[in-house]
Amino acid sequence: MAGRGGALLEEQELLRTRTHPRVLALPLAVLLTSLACAGFAAARVPPGDWQRAGRALVAAVTAVVVVRWAVLPWLRWLGTVLWVTERRLVVQQGVLRRASRSVPLSRVVDVEVHRSLGQRLLGSGTLVLPVAGEGRGERGVVLRDVPRARELARLVEDLLDDVPPRWDDGWGHGWDDGWDDDPDDGGDDGGDDGER
């Protein structure tokens, strides 16, 4: 998988998915209803001098409704992609203007699945991944209407078990804090060397 500066090239892509196609049900209904109403309204325009202008007005209103409530949601759905690699979760959104968020799995602290009745019937759900370092009140990464949400949650949980946790105290100290924990190698273990 290609990423910014080739950072994701060495990672194996485990899953690529989009939002559940059920989110397109309303845009499809709007499209079909708008076209039916436009056909009916265009046929009801009385003949005469204003017939051409009346039909043009019906077509313009229909075009605005279809673009706003059918085409744009479809493009939003098409432009939203979720990738899971063995090290990170990447959410990419947008068609003309791309925005992406990459979250290392080492920062994910929990995996939550929320499913409404409709989502349970269709096998989708909302995945909430609280992330270490997010501000208070932040929910982390929220992935709405993900297909096979429980399977995705299990995959992320399995990956979290394999990823070593990262710890940083903000002063540049991580897991390697400079203390030598092996006293047999002759190094300084940070103790008081038996002096009292």
C-alpha positions as YAML, in Angstrom:
chain: A
units: angstrom
residues:
- id: 1
  name: MET
  ca: [0.00, 0.00, 0.00]
- id: 2
  name: ALA
  ca: [1.39, 3.38, -0.93]
- id: 3
  name: GLY
  ca: [1.38, 6.12, 1.62]
- id: 4
  name: ARG
  ca: [2.78, 9.59, 2.13]
- id: 5
  name: GLY
  ca: [6.52, 9.35, 1.60]
- id: 6
  name: GLY
  ca: [6.26, 5.58, 1.21]
- id: 7
  name: ALA
  ca: [5.67, 5.12, 4.94]
- id: 8
  name: LEU
  ca: [3.03, 2.46, 4.42]
- id: 9
  name: LEU
  ca: [4.83, 0.56, 1.66]
- id: 10
  name: GLU
  ca: [6.35, -2.01, 3.99]
- id: 11
  name: GLU
  ca: [3.05, -2.68, 5.79]
- id: 12
  name: GLN
  ca: [0.74, -5.46, 4.78]
- id: 13
  name: GLU
  ca: [-2.83, -4.40, 4.09]
- id: 14
  name: LEU
  ca: [-5.12, -6.75, 6.01]
- id: 15
  name: LEU
  ca: [-8.48, -5.16, 5.21]
- id: 16
  name: ARG
  ca: [-9.90, -2.48, 2.96]
- id: 17
  name: THR
  ca: [-13.56, -1.55, 3.21]
- id: 18
  name: ARG
  ca: [-16.09, 1.24, 2.81]
- id: 19
  name: THR
  ca: [-19.13, 2.29, 4.79]
- id: 20
  name: HIS
  ca: [-21.95, -0.25, 4.55]
- id: 21
  name: PRO
  ca: [-23.90, 0.18, 1.28]
- id: 22
  name: ARG
  ca: [-27.11, 0.55, 3.30]
- id: 23
  name: VAL
  ca: [-26.26, 4.25, 3.66]
- id: 24
  name: LEU
  ca: [-27.09, 4.55, -0.05]
- id: 25
  name: ALA
  ca: [-30.71, 3.44, 0.45]
- id: 26
  name: LEU
  ca: [-32.00, 6.96, 1.18]
- id: 27
  name: PRO
  ca: [-30.09, 8.58, -1.73]
- id: 28
  name: LEU
  ca: [-31.45, 5.87, -4.04]
- id: 29
  name: ALA
  ca: [-34.99, 6.50, -2.79]
- id: 30
  name: VAL
  ca: [-34.51, 10.26, -3.30]
- id: 31
  name: LEU
  ca: [-33.25, 9.65, -6.84]
- id: 32
  name: LEU
  ca: [-36.14, 7.40, -7.85]
- id: 33
  name: THR
  ca: [-38.78, 9.60, -6.19]
- id: 34
  name: SER
  ca: [-37.34, 12.77, -7.72]
- id: 35
  name: LEU
  ca: [-37.31, 11.29, -11.21]
- id: 36
  name: ALA
  ca: [-40.89, 10.00, -10.84]
- id: 37
  name: CYS
  ca: [-42.09, 13.37, -9.51]
- id: 38
  name: ALA
  ca: [-40.22, 15.22, -12.27]
- id: 39
  name: GLY
  ca: [-41.82, 13.05, -14.94]
- id: 40
  name: PHE
  ca: [-45.25, 13.59, -13.44]
- id: 41
  name: ALA
  ca: [-44.73, 17.36, -13.03]
- id: 42
  name: ALA
  ca: [-43.30, 17.76, -16.56]
- id: 43
  name: ALA
  ca: [-46.34, 15.96, -17.99]
- id: 44
  name: ARG
  ca: [-48.71, 18.19, -16.01]
- id: 45
  name: VAL
  ca: [-47.24, 21.46, -17.33]
- id: 46
  name: PRO
  ca: [-50.03, 22.96, -19.46]
- id: 47
  name: PRO
  ca: [-49.32, 23.41, -23.15]
- id: 48
  name: GLY
  ca: [-48.73, 26.89, -24.39]
- id: 49
  name: ASP
  ca: [-46.08, 29.58, -24.32]
- id: 50
  name: TRP
  ca: [-44.80, 28.62, -20.86]
- id: 51
  name: GLN
  ca: [-44.54, 24.87, -21.41]
- id: 52
  name: ARG
  ca: [-40.85, 24.92, -22.33]
- id: 53
  name: ALA
  ca: [-39.97, 27.22, -19.39]
- id: 54
  name: GLY
  ca: [-42.12, 25.14, -17.00]
- id: 55
  name: ARG
  ca: [-40.41, 21.89, -18.01]
- id: 56
  name: ALA
  ca: [-36.99, 23.57, -17.76]
- id: 57
  name: LEU
  ca: [-37.88, 24.70, -14.23]
- id: 58
  name: VAL
  ca: [-38.98, 21.15, -13.28]
- id: 59
  name: ALA
  ca: [-35.71, 19.77, -14.71]
- id: 60
  name: ALA
  ca: [-33.61, 22.36, -12.84]
- id: 61
  name: VAL
  ca: [-35.31, 21.70, -9.49]
- id: 62
  name: THR
  ca: [-34.98, 17.94, -10.04]
- id: 63
  name: ALA
  ca: [-31.29, 18.31, -10.91]
- id: 64
  name: VAL
  ca: [-30.61, 20.30, -7.72]
- id: 65
  name: VAL
  ca: [-32.47, 17.76, -5.56]
- id: 66
  name: VAL
  ca: [-30.75, 14.78, -7.21]
- id: 67
  name: VAL
  ca: [-27.27, 16.29, -6.96]
- id: 68
  name: ARG
  ca: [-27.70, 17.39, -3.34]
- id: 69
  name: TRP
  ca: [-29.46, 14.34, -1.88]
- id: 70
  name: ALA
  ca: [-28.40, 11.50, -4.21]
- id: 71
  name: VAL
  ca: [-25.14, 12.22, -6.04]
- id: 72
  name: LEU
  ca: [-23.20, 13.91, -3.21]
- id: 73
  name: PRO
  ca: [-23.95, 11.15, -0.65]
- id: 74
  name: TRP
  ca: [-22.94, 8.55, -3.23]
- id: 75
  name: LEU
  ca: [-19.65, 10.40, -3.88]
- id: 76
  name: ARG
  ca: [-19.07, 10.67, -0.11]
- id: 77
  name: TRP
  ca: [-19.61, 6.92, 0.21]
- id: 78
  name: LEU
  ca: [-17.35, 6.23, -2.76]
- id: 79
  name: GLY
  ca: [-14.59, 8.47, -1.40]
- id: 80
  name: THR
  ca: [-14.53, 7.02, 2.12]
- id: 81
  name: VAL
  ca: [-12.15, 4.10, 2.53]
- id: 82
  name: LEU
  ca: [-10.90, 2.32, 5.66]
- id: 83
  name: TRP
  ca: [-7.62, 0.40, 5.63]
- id: 84
  name: VAL
  ca: [-6.31, -1.81, 8.38]
- id: 85
  name: THR
  ca: [-2.66, -2.84, 8.30]
- id: 86
  name: GLU
  ca: [-0.74, -4.76, 10.92]
- id: 87
  name: ARG
  ca: [0.44, -1.45, 12.43]
- id: 88
  name: ARG
  ca: [-2.15, 1.23, 11.76]
- id: 89
  name: LEU
  ca: [-5.69, 2.15, 10.87]
- id: 90
  name: VAL
  ca: [-6.15, 4.61, 8.01]
- id: 91
  name: VAL
  ca: [-9.41, 6.41, 7.20]
- id: 92
  name: GLN
  ca: [-9.45, 8.34, 3.94]
- id: 93
  name: GLN
  ca: [-12.35, 10.62, 3.00]
- id: 94
  name: GLY
  ca: [-13.16, 12.83, 0.05]
- id: 95
  name: VAL
  ca: [-13.23, 12.77, -3.71]
- id: 96
  name: LEU
  ca: [-11.94, 16.15, -4.85]
- id: 97
  name: ARG
  ca: [-10.35, 17.16, -1.56]
- id: 98
  name: ARG
  ca: [-8.82, 14.19, 0.25]
- id: 99
  name: ALA
  ca: [-8.45, 14.05, 4.01]
- id: 100
  name: SER
  ca: [-6.92, 11.07, 5.74]
- id: 101
  name: ARG
  ca: [-6.28, 10.10, 9.32]
- id: 102
  name: SER
  ca: [-3.75, 7.46, 10.23]
- id: 103
  name: VAL
  ca: [-3.82, 6.07, 13.76]
- id: 104
  name: PRO
  ca: [-1.07, 3.71, 14.91]
- id: 105
  name: LEU
  ca: [-2.58, 0.67, 16.59]
- id: 106
  name: SER
  ca: [-0.18, 1.20, 19.49]
- id: 107
  name: ARG
  ca: [-2.27, 4.29, 20.45]
- id: 108
  name: VAL
  ca: [-5.62, 2.49, 20.38]
- id: 109
  name: VAL
  ca: [-6.63, 1.69, 23.96]
- id: 110
  name: ASP
  ca: [-9.97, -0.09, 23.44]
- id: 111
  name: VAL
  ca: [-12.38, -1.38, 20.79]
- id: 112
  name: GLU
  ca: [-16.11, -0.72, 21.13]
- id: 113
  name: VAL
  ca: [-18.89, -1.86, 18.80]
- id: 114
  name: HIS
  ca: [-22.27, -0.09, 18.89]
- id: 115
  name: ARG
  ca: [-25.08, -1.63, 16.84]
- id: 116
  name: SER
  ca: [-28.66, -0.47, 16.41]
- id: 117
  name: LEU
  ca: [-31.39, -2.94, 15.51]
- id: 118
  name: GLY
  ca: [-31.11, -2.02, 11.83]
- id: 119
  name: GLN
  ca: [-27.33, -2.40, 11.91]
- id: 120
  name: ARG
  ca: [-27.63, -5.81, 13.59]
- id: 121
  name: LEU
  ca: [-30.06, -6.98, 10.92]
- id: 122
  name: LEU
  ca: [-27.68, -5.92, 8.16]
- id: 123
  name: GLY
  ca: [-24.46, -7.00, 9.87]
- id: 124
  name: SER
  ca: [-22.98, -3.53, 10.23]
- id: 125
  name: GLY
  ca: [-22.18, -1.35, 13.21]
- id: 126
  name: THR
  ca: [-20.34, 1.67, 14.53]
- id: 127
  name: LEU
  ca: [-16.79, 1.05, 15.70]
- id: 128
  name: VAL
  ca: [-15.37, 3.37, 18.36]
- id: 129
  name: LEU
  ca: [-11.62, 3.23, 18.97]
- id: 130
  name: PRO
  ca: [-10.53, 5.42, 21.90]
- id: 131
  name: VAL
  ca: [-7.01, 6.69, 21.24]
- id: 132
  name: ALA
  ca: [-4.37, 7.49, 23.85]
- id: 133
  name: GLY
  ca: [-3.51, 11.18, 23.88]
- id: 134
  name: GLU
  ca: [-6.90, 12.42, 22.68]
- id: 135
  name: GLY
  ca: [-8.36, 15.30, 24.64]
- id: 136
  name: ARG
  ca: [-10.98, 14.85, 27.31]
- id: 137
  name: GLY
  ca: [-14.39, 14.34, 25.78]
- id: 138
  name: GLU
  ca: [-12.89, 13.10, 22.52]
- id: 139
  name: ARG
  ca: [-14.13, 9.72, 21.37]
- id: 140
  name: GLY
  ca: [-11.06, 8.80, 19.32]
- id: 141
  name: VAL
  ca: [-11.77, 7.26, 15.94]
- id: 142
  name: VAL
  ca: [-15.46, 6.70, 15.19]
- id: 143
  name: LEU
  ca: [-16.26, 4.56, 12.15]
- id: 144
  name: ARG
  ca: [-19.99, 4.66, 11.41]
- id: 145
  name: ASP
  ca: [-21.88, 1.92, 9.54]
- id: 146
  name: VAL
  ca: [-18.90, -0.36, 9.00]
- id: 147
  name: PRO
  ca: [-19.82, -3.67, 7.34]
- id: 148
  name: ARG
  ca: [-19.08, -6.76, 9.45]
- id: 149
  name: ALA
  ca: [-18.29, -4.52, 12.45]
- id: 150
  name: ARG
  ca: [-17.86, -7.40, 14.91]
- id: 151
  name: GLU
  ca: [-15.35, -9.15, 12.64]
- id: 152
  name: LEU
  ca: [-13.45, -5.89, 12.18]
- id: 153
  name: ALA
  ca: [-13.43, -5.36, 15.96]
- id: 154
  name: ARG
  ca: [-12.01, -8.86, 16.47]
- id: 155
  name: LEU
  ca: [-9.32, -8.18, 13.86]
- id: 156
  name: VAL
  ca: [-8.30, -4.93, 15.55]
- id: 157
  name: GLU
  ca: [-8.31, -6.62, 18.99]
- id: 158
  name: ASP
  ca: [-6.07, -9.41, 17.65]
- id: 159
  name: LEU
  ca: [-3.73, -6.82, 16.18]
- id: 160
  name: LEU
  ca: [-3.70, -4.87, 19.46]
- id: 161
  name: ASP
  ca: [-2.51, -8.04, 21.22]
- id: 162
  name: ASP
  ca: [0.42, -8.25, 18.77]
- id: 163
  name: VAL
  ca: [1.45, -4.56, 18.89]
- id: 164
  name: PRO
  ca: [3.75, -3.59, 21.76]
- id: 165
  name: PRO
  ca: [2.35, -0.62, 23.69]
- id: 166
  name: ARG
  ca: [4.12, 2.72, 23.31]
- id: 167
  name: TRP
  ca: [4.75, 4.82, 26.33]
- id: 168
  name: ASP
  ca: [6.20, 8.28, 26.36]
- id: 169
  name: ASP
  ca: [6.19, 10.56, 29.37]
- id: 170
  name: GLY
  ca: [6.64, 13.69, 27.28]
- id: 171
  name: TRP
  ca: [10.29, 14.07, 28.30]
- id: 172
  name: GLY
  ca: [11.72, 11.69, 25.72]
- id: 173
  name: HIS
  ca: [11.64, 8.68, 28.02]
- id: 174
  name: GLY
  ca: [9.97, 5.62, 26.61]
- id: 175
  name: TRP
  ca: [10.27, 1.96, 27.45]
- id: 176
  name: ASP
  ca: [14.05, 2.36, 27.28]
- id: 177
  name: ASP
  ca: [14.35, 4.84, 30.14]
- id: 178
  name: GLY
  ca: [18.11, 4.58, 30.55]
- id: 179
  name: TRP
  ca: [18.01, 2.23, 33.54]
- id: 180
  name: ASP
  ca: [19.89, -1.03, 33.23]
- id: 181
  name: ASP
  ca: [17.59, -3.76, 34.51]
- id: 182
  name: ASP
  ca: [20.12, -6.61, 34.14]
- id: 183
  name: PRO
  ca: [22.57, -6.51, 37.10]
- id: 184
  name: ASP
  ca: [24.60, -9.45, 35.75]
- id: 185
  name: ASP
  ca: [26.04, -7.54, 32.81]
- id: 186
  name: GLY
  ca: [28.11, -5.21, 34.99]
- id: 187
  name: GLY
  ca: [26.20, -2.09, 33.98]
- id: 188
  name: ASP
  ca: [24.70, 0.51, 36.23]
- id: 189
  name: ASP
  ca: [21.24, -0.66, 37.25]
- id: 190
  name: GLY
  ca: [20.35, 2.64, 38.84]
- id: 191
  name: GLY
  ca: [20.62, 1.23, 42.35]
- id: 192
  name: ASP
  ca: [22.66, 2.59, 45.22]
- id: 193
  name: ASP
  ca: [25.45, -0.06, 44.83]
- id: 194
  name: GLY
  ca: [24.99, -1.34, 48.39]
- id: 195
  name: GLU
  ca: [25.97, 1.93, 50.08]
- id: 196
  name: ARG
  ca: [23.85, 3.00, 53.02]
...
